[in-house]
Amino acid sequence: MELVLNFLLYAATGLGLLMVGFVMFEMTTKVKELKLISKGNTAAALSIGGRLFGLAFVIGSSIANSVNIVDMLIWGAIGIVAQVIAFYIAEVLILRIKISKAVEENNVAVGVILLLLSLSVGWVIAQCLTY
């Protein structure tokens, strides 16, 4: 029974962290992807999907490498903040286009590069969350 309770605690906490990370990205981006997705914007869906998947890498790593729930929360939060910061630094250094405008105009190529950038940044951050 203890294993089931631990699973439920880690799963609920991990999903909660995923939602926190998602909200942080939504609050810090110029483009409101969810609104664009509701209008059928593929680039926005790719962009936000990549961010969620990148966050899932980070949170999954904090779950897999934590010694207890508090440790998981601390490293999960650090990972989320690092993901948000690293994504924006990479976006500024790599992409020299008006990203918000390109996504709003449903530029799928930009959506794909944002997806891949999010996954790449998330994977690197996730690998840093080990002992």
Backbone hydrogen bonds in HBPLUS format (Angstrom, degrees):
<---DONOR---> <-ACCEPTOR-->    atom                        ^
c    i                          cat <-CA-CA->   ^        H-A-AA   ^      H-
h    n   atom  resd res      DA  || num        DHA   H-A  angle D-A-AA Bond
n    s   type  num  typ     dist DA aas  dist angle  dist       angle   num
A0005-LEU N   A0001-MET O   3.02 MM   4  6.35 160.5  2.06 152.1 157.4     1
A0006-ASN N   A0002-GLU O   2.89 MM   4  6.13 157.9  1.94 149.8 155.9     2
A0007-PHE N   A0003-LEU O   2.88 MM   4  6.09 160.5  1.92 147.8 153.4     3
A0008-LEU N   A0004-VAL O   2.92 MM   4  6.17 166.5  1.94 152.1 155.3     4
A0009-LEU N   A0005-LEU O   2.89 MM   4  6.06 156.0  1.95 147.8 154.7     5
A0010-TYR N   A0006-ASN O   2.89 MM   4  6.06 170.0  1.90 157.0 159.2     6
A0011-ALA N   A0007-PHE O   2.81 MM   4  5.91 162.6  1.84 154.7 160.5     7
A0012-ALA N   A0008-LEU O   2.93 MM   4  5.92 165.0  1.95 143.6 148.3     8
A0013-THR N   A0009-LEU O   2.96 MM   4  6.02 159.7  2.00 144.5 150.9     9
A0014-GLY N   A0010-TYR O   2.77 MM   4  5.83 160.2  1.81 146.9 153.2    10
A0015-LEU N   A0011-ALA O   2.90 MM   4  6.05 164.3  1.93 151.2 155.3    11
A0016-GLY N   A0012-ALA O   2.89 MM   4  6.01 148.1  1.99 140.1 149.7    12
A0017-LEU N   A0013-THR O   2.86 MM   4  6.14 155.1  1.93 149.4 155.7    13
A0018-LEU N   A0014-GLY O   2.93 MM   4  6.21 150.7  2.02 144.1 152.7    14
A0019-MET N   A0015-LEU O   3.01 MM   4  6.31 152.9  2.09 144.1 150.4    15
A0020-VAL N   A0016-GLY O   2.97 MM   4  6.28 155.2  2.03 147.3 154.4    16
A0021-GLY N   A0017-LEU O   2.88 MM   4  6.13 164.7  1.90 154.4 157.8    17
A0022-PHE N   A0018-LEU O   2.91 MM   4  6.10 156.9  1.97 145.8 152.6    18
A0023-VAL N   A0019-MET O   2.90 MM   4  6.11 162.7  1.93 151.6 155.6    19
A0024-MET N   A0020-VAL O   2.88 MM   4  6.14 155.9  1.94 148.8 156.1    20
A0025-PHE N   A0021-GLY O   2.96 MM   4  6.25 160.3  2.00 151.5 155.8    21
A0026-GLU N   A0022-PHE O   2.92 MM   4  6.19 161.1  1.96 150.2 156.0    22
A0027-MET N   A0023-VAL O   2.85 MM   4  6.02 153.4  1.92 150.9 157.7    23
A0028-THR N   A0024-MET O   3.10 MM   4  6.18 136.5  2.29 140.9 151.8    24
A0028-THR N   A0025-PHE O   3.21 MM   3  5.20 130.9  2.47  94.9 107.8    25
A0035-LYS N   A0032-LYS O   3.16 MM   3  5.73 125.8  2.47 112.2 123.9    26
A0036-LEU N   A0032-LYS O   3.28 MM   4  6.63 158.9  2.32 148.1 154.4    27
A0037-ILE N   A0033-GLU O   2.71 MM   4  5.93 156.2  1.76 159.6 167.0    28
A0038-SER N   A0034-LEU O   3.08 MM   4  6.26 152.2  2.16 141.2 147.7    29
A0039-LYS N   A0036-LEU O   2.95 MM   3  5.14 145.0  2.08 101.2 112.3    30
A0041-ASN N   A0036-LEU O   3.07 MM   5  5.35 158.9  2.12 135.5 135.8    31
A0040-GLY N   A0037-ILE O   2.85 MM   3  4.99 163.4  1.88 113.8 116.2    32
A0045-ALA N   A0041-ASN O   3.27 MM   4  6.56 153.7  2.34 141.4 148.7    33
A0046-LEU N   A0042-THR O   2.91 MM   4  6.20 159.7  1.96 157.3 162.3    34
A0047-SER N   A0043-ALA O   2.97 MM   4  6.12 161.1  2.00 147.0 152.5    35
A0048-ILE N   A0044-ALA O   2.95 MM   4  6.12 173.4  1.95 154.7 156.1    36
A0049-GLY N   A0045-ALA O   2.86 MM   4  5.80 150.3  1.95 140.7 150.1    37
A0050-GLY N   A0046-LEU O   2.97 MM   4  6.06 155.2  2.03 145.1 150.9    38
A0051-ARG N   A0047-SER O   3.13 MM   4  6.44 153.4  2.21 143.3 150.6    39
A0052-LEU N   A0048-ILE O   2.97 MM   4  6.20 160.8  2.01 148.6 153.2    40
A0053-PHE N   A0049-GLY O   2.96 MM   4  6.14 161.5  1.99 148.0 153.3    41
A0054-GLY N   A0050-GLY O   2.83 MM   4  5.95 158.7  1.87 147.5 153.7    42
A0055-LEU N   A0051-ARG O   2.89 MM   4  6.10 155.6  1.95 146.5 153.1    43
A0056-ALA N   A0052-LEU O   2.85 MM   4  6.10 148.7  1.95 143.5 152.9    44
A0057-PHE N   A0053-PHE O   3.01 MM   4  6.37 147.6  2.12 146.5 154.2    45
A0058-VAL N   A0054-GLY O   3.25 MM   4  6.57 161.7  2.28 145.9 149.5    46
A0059-ILE N   A0055-LEU O   2.85 MM   4  6.12 169.1  1.87 159.8 162.4    47
A0060-GLY N   A0056-ALA O   2.78 MM   4  5.74 158.6  1.83 145.0 152.1    48
A0061-SER N   A0057-PHE O   2.96 MM   4  6.15 151.7  2.04 146.2 153.6    49
A0062-SER N   A0058-VAL O   3.04 MM   4  6.37 151.7  2.12 144.6 152.4    50
A0063-ILE N   A0059-ILE O   2.94 MM   4  6.24 148.1  2.05 148.6 157.3    51
A0064-ALA N   A0060-GLY O   2.92 MM   4  6.11 169.9  1.93 151.5 154.2    52
A0065-ASN N   A0061-SER O   2.98 MM   4  5.97 145.9  2.10 145.5 153.2    53
A0072-MET N   A0068-ASN O   2.99 MM   4  6.27 155.4  2.05 149.7 157.2    54
A0073-LEU N   A0069-ILE O   2.90 MM   4  6.16 154.9  1.97 146.4 152.7    55
A0074-ILE N   A0070-VAL O   2.94 MM   4  6.19 164.8  1.96 154.8 158.4    56
A0075-TRP N   A0071-ASP O   2.99 MM   4  6.16 177.7  1.99 156.1 156.8    57
A0076-GLY N   A0072-MET O   2.77 MM   4  5.67 146.5  1.88 141.2 151.8    58
A0077-ALA N   A0073-LEU O   2.92 MM   4  5.99 160.4  1.96 145.5 150.2    59
A0078-ILE N   A0074-ILE O   2.95 MM   4  6.22 162.7  1.98 150.6 155.9    60
A0079-GLY N   A0075-TRP O   2.86 MM   4  5.88 156.5  1.91 139.3 146.4    61
A0080-ILE N   A0076-GLY O   2.91 MM   4  6.15 152.3  1.98 146.2 153.4    62
A0081-VAL N   A0077-ALA O   3.05 MM   4  6.28 172.6  2.05 155.9 156.9    63
A0082-ALA N   A0078-ILE O   2.88 MM   4  6.03 162.5  1.91 150.9 156.7    64
A0083-GLN N   A0079-GLY O   2.81 MM   4  5.94 150.5  1.90 143.2 151.6    65
A0084-VAL N   A0080-ILE O   2.97 MM   4  6.26 162.7  2.00 155.4 158.8    66
A0085-ILE N   A0081-VAL O   2.98 MM   4  6.19 172.1  1.99 155.9 158.1    67
A0086-ALA N   A0082-ALA O   2.79 MM   4  5.81 167.0  1.81 150.4 155.0    68
A0087-PHE N   A0083-GLN O   2.89 MM   4  5.84 156.3  1.94 144.9 151.7    69
A0088-TYR N   A0084-VAL O   3.18 MM   4  6.40 160.8  2.22 146.2 150.5    70
A0089-ILE N   A0085-ILE O   2.97 MM   4  6.24 156.5  2.02 153.8 160.9    71
A0090-ALA N   A0086-ALA O   2.89 MM   4  6.00 169.2  1.90 151.7 155.0    72
A0091-GLU N   A0087-PHE O   2.82 MM   4  5.94 153.7  1.89 144.9 153.2    73
A0092-VAL N   A0088-TYR O   3.02 MM   4  6.11 155.9  2.08 141.7 146.9    74
A0093-LEU N   A0089-ILE O   2.96 MM   4  6.18 162.3  1.99 153.3 158.4    75
A0094-ILE N   A0090-ALA O   2.79 MM   4  5.70 161.1  1.82 152.7 157.7    76
A0095-LEU N   A0091-GLU O   3.03 MM   4  5.34 143.5  2.17 126.0 137.0    77
A0099-ILE N   A0097-ILE O   2.94 MM   2  5.60 110.0  2.44 114.2  97.1    78
A0102-ALA N   A0098-LYS O   2.94 MM   4  6.18 162.6  1.98 155.2 160.8    79
A0103-VAL N   A0099-ILE O   2.90 MM   4  6.09 164.1  1.92 161.0 163.9    80
A0104-GLU N   A0100-SER O   2.98 MM   4  6.10 162.4  2.02 145.0 150.6    81
A0105-GLU N   A0101-LYS O   2.93 MM   4  6.12 142.2  2.07 144.0 154.2    82
A0107-ASN N   A0102-ALA O   2.91 MM   5  5.28 164.4  1.93 155.9 156.5    83
A0106-ASN N   A0103-VAL O   2.89 MM   3  4.94 158.6  1.93 111.0 114.4    84
A0110-VAL N   A0107-ASN O   3.12 MM   3  5.54 122.6  2.47 106.2 118.9    85
A0111-GLY N   A0107-ASN O   3.10 MM   4  6.47 155.0  2.16 146.1 153.9    86
A0112-VAL N   A0108-VAL O   2.83 MM   4  6.11 153.9  1.89 155.0 160.9    87
A0113-ILE N   A0109-ALA O   3.07 MM   4  6.35 162.7  2.10 147.6 151.8    88
A0114-LEU N   A0110-VAL O   2.91 MM   4  6.09 154.4  1.98 149.7 156.9    89
A0115-LEU N   A0111-GLY O   2.95 MM   4  6.14 151.3  2.03 142.4 150.5    90
A0116-LEU N   A0112-VAL O   2.93 MM   4  6.22 167.4  1.95 156.3 158.5    91
A0117-LEU N   A0113-ILE O   2.83 MM   4  5.91 151.0  1.91 141.9 150.7    92
A0118-SER N   A0114-LEU O   2.90 MM   4  6.03 160.0  1.94 146.1 151.1    93
A0119-LEU N   A0115-LEU O   2.98 MM   4  6.27 161.2  2.02 151.7 156.9    94
A0120-SER N   A0116-LEU O   2.91 MM   4  6.01 160.0  1.95 144.9 150.8    95
A0121-VAL N   A0117-LEU O   2.92 MM   4  6.06 171.3  1.92 154.3 156.7    96
A0122-GLY N   A0118-SER O   2.88 MM   4  5.91 161.9  1.92 146.1 152.2    97
A0123-TRP N   A0119-LEU O   2.88 MM   4  6.01 157.4  1.94 146.9 152.7    98
A0124-VAL N   A0120-SER O   3.07 MM   4  6.29 166.5  2.09 152.6 155.7    99
A0125-ILE N   A0121-VAL O   2.95 MM   4  6.15 172.6  1.96 158.1 160.4   100
A0126-ALA N   A0122-GLY O   2.84 MM   4  5.93 159.0  1.89 146.8 153.6   101
A0127-GLN N   A0123-TRP O   3.03 MM   4  6.26 151.9  2.12 147.7 154.2   102
A0128-CYS N   A0125-ILE O   2.99 MM   3  5.17 139.8  2.16 102.0 114.1   103
A0129-LEU N   A0126-ALA O   3.13 MM   3  5.39 156.9  2.19 106.6 113.7   104
